[in-house]
Amino acid sequence: MELKWLEDFLSLAESGSFSRSAEQRHVSQPAFSRRIRALEAWLGVALVDRSTYPTRLTEAGEAFKGPAIDLLNRLHAARAQVRGHQAIASDALVVAVPHTLAFAFFPAWLGRLKQSFGEVPTRLVAGNVHDVVMMLAEGGCDLLLCYHHPAHPVWLDPARFEGLSLGVEHVRPYLPRQHAGNANWQLPGTARAPIPFLRYGPNTYLRRMVDTILDRASQPAHLALQYESDMAESLKAMLLAGHGLAFLPASAVSRELARGEVVSAGGPEWSLDMEVRLYRDRANRRPELNRLWNHLATQAGHPDRPADPYKGVAPQGHA
């Protein structure tokens, strides 16, 4: 039996939907269904009533929900306690961060945090959204920094995890400077002359954000795929080389925008705001983590709204 099976089951019990839970758990729906069946096989009972819609738990599933929550909480609390008693060579806090935030948001935010709080020894672990969320869920880090958007929320059990809002990241399309005045590169483009497009890979959080923008637009965008990458930094490099239009977080191109190397494209309908959130496991009571968390929570006089980490940075990065 794997812990992720229990977390999958509790997500399904909460959402009542295989598709929503698979999205929250950052796996495909077939893979999510296989994991639920694996848990049922291990227990020897059916947890989900598959004869009805929407999804409902069986009597056994309802009976198992409470013990599953208790088991997860106990295991994670035990792991946090053991980690607290380890001989640690450094008091560095381990922070799990998606790649884009690691390159753009995190360094500037940490610099401003040091000004108000003091030195914060940290060890940064960067990865995709699924991996860094799993790091926090499995006790592999002290803090998780990630994006949040209502259309694609990162699901973490509020009974176990607490979060703080650190600011807002603006995602919008950008063009290389040499094509700023080219009518053929202006959104939405045309069917006869689609705009060269630099796209995120299919399993990335920012791909979902860009798809949300395109789906919500009042008119279809005519885009011709030129390049695809999971990394925003890779798309930015291709953008600067003139290969196409890319949707990027504003903080990722704030310096290039200030230097005139890129220009924003399209109006408000081609952009959206993502919240930047910081999470921790309530069971992790490391003293240095508690001091930092209390500072962030009280910095703006509200437990959910610490001071905006973007204050004082280039205004091109925000809208």
FENJODA-V63674 format. One record per residue. PHI is phi in degrees with one decimal (* if undefined). OMEGA is omega as a letter, one per 30 degrees, with the letter a starting at -180 (none if undefined). Layout:
BEGIN
phi;omega
PHI;OMEGA
PHI;OMEGA
END
This chain:
BEGIN
phi;omega
*;a
-112.4;a
-59.2;a
-64.6;l
-65.5;l
-64.0;a
-65.7;l
-61.3;a
-60.7;a
-68.9;l
-64.1;l
-66.2;l
-62.0;a
-76.9;a
-87.8;a
69.6;a
-146.4;l
-62.5;a
-68.0;l
-65.3;a
-66.9;l
-61.1;l
-66.0;l
-63.3;a
-90.7;l
59.5;l
-135.0;l
-70.9;a
-63.9;l
-60.2;l
-66.4;l
-63.7;l
-61.5;l
-63.4;a
-70.0;l
-64.6;l
-65.6;l
-63.9;l
-65.6;l
-62.2;l
-66.5;l
-65.8;l
-78.1;a
82.3;l
-141.6;l
-83.3;l
-96.9;a
-120.4;l
-85.3;a
-88.5;l
-91.1;a
-124.4;l
-141.7;g
-71.3;a
-60.7;l
-130.4;l
-80.8;l
-74.5;l
-59.2;l
-66.1;l
-63.4;l
-63.7;a
-68.9;a
-82.0;a
-60.3;a
-61.5;l
-59.5;l
-64.5;l
-61.7;a
-63.5;a
-63.1;l
-61.9;a
-60.7;a
-66.3;a
-64.7;a
-70.1;l
-66.0;l
-65.1;l
-65.3;l
-62.7;a
-66.2;l
-63.0;l
-61.4;l
-67.6;a
-95.9;l
-69.6;l
-78.5;a
-102.3;a
-68.7;a
-140.1;l
-92.0;a
-61.1;l
-85.0;l
-89.5;a
-116.6;l
-94.8;a
-142.2;l
-60.9;a
-52.6;a
-62.6;l
-67.5;l
-64.9;a
-81.1;a
-105.2;a
-74.4;a
-58.7;a
-59.4;a
-68.4;l
-63.6;l
-65.0;l
-61.5;l
-71.3;l
-64.4;l
-62.1;l
-65.8;a
-96.0;a
-114.6;a
109.3;a
-62.5;l
-129.6;l
-59.7;a
-135.9;l
-122.5;a
-91.0;l
-121.4;a
-102.7;l
-167.7;l
-77.4;a
-60.2;a
-57.7;a
-67.4;a
-74.2;l
-65.8;l
-65.3;l
-59.2;l
-67.5;a
-62.5;a
-98.1;l
77.6;a
-88.5;l
-148.7;l
-88.9;a
-136.2;l
-120.5;l
-111.0;a
-155.5;l
-82.2;l
-145.5;l
-143.2;a
-55.3;a
-71.8;a
-142.8;a
-72.6;l
-88.5;a
-87.5;l
-134.0;a
-59.1;a
-64.4;l
-70.9;a
-106.2;a
-115.3;l
-122.3;a
-133.2;l
-128.5;l
-89.0;a
-102.1;a
155.4;a
-126.4;l
-110.1;a
-98.9;l
-103.6;a
-150.2;l
-82.8;l
-130.8;l
-117.7;l
-67.2;a
-53.5;a
-65.9;a
-111.7;a
-59.1;a
-98.5;a
-83.8;a
-60.6;a
-73.3;a
-104.5;a
-94.1;l
-63.6;g
-89.6;a
74.4;l
-132.9;l
-64.4;a
-76.7;a
-137.4;a
-64.8;a
-79.4;l
-57.6;a
-126.0;l
-108.1;a
-120.1;l
-75.4;l
-66.3;a
-68.3;a
-106.6;a
-107.6;l
-65.7;a
-67.9;l
-62.2;l
-63.8;l
-65.9;l
-65.5;l
-60.9;l
-63.7;l
-60.1;a
-66.3;l
-68.2;a
-85.2;a
-61.8;a
-72.4;l
-140.1;a
-68.5;l
-88.2;l
-102.4;a
-127.1;l
-114.5;a
-61.4;l
-111.9;a
-161.6;l
-137.1;l
-154.2;l
-76.8;a
-103.8;l
-61.8;l
-63.1;l
-69.2;l
-64.4;l
-63.7;l
-61.3;l
-69.0;l
-61.3;a
-64.4;l
-81.0;l
88.3;a
-84.6;a
167.3;l
-87.7;l
-138.5;l
-90.0;a
-136.6;l
-61.7;a
-59.3;a
-65.3;a
-72.7;a
-126.4;a
-60.7;l
-69.6;a
-65.0;l
-67.6;l
-64.6;l
-83.6;l
78.5;a
-80.6;l
-135.7;l
-132.2;l
-75.1;a
-127.3;l
77.8;a
-91.3;a
-59.1;a
-67.1;a
-99.7;a
-139.8;l
-154.0;l
-106.9;l
-114.7;l
-83.8;l
-103.8;a
-122.0;l
-116.8;a
-125.2;l
-144.2;l
-82.8;a
-59.7;a
-78.2;l
-83.2;a
-110.4;l
-56.5;a
-57.0;a
-66.8;l
-69.4;l
-60.5;a
-62.9;l
-65.0;a
-62.6;l
-62.9;l
-63.4;a
-63.8;a
-69.8;a
-103.8;a
-58.7;a
-107.6;l
76.2;l
-144.9;a
-62.2;a
-105.9;a
-137.1;l
-66.9;a
-57.5;a
-63.1;a
-69.7;a
-87.1;a
-58.7;l
91.6;l
-93.3;a
-52.8;a
-65.3;l
-64.4;a
-82.6;a
-143.6;l
-130.0;none
END
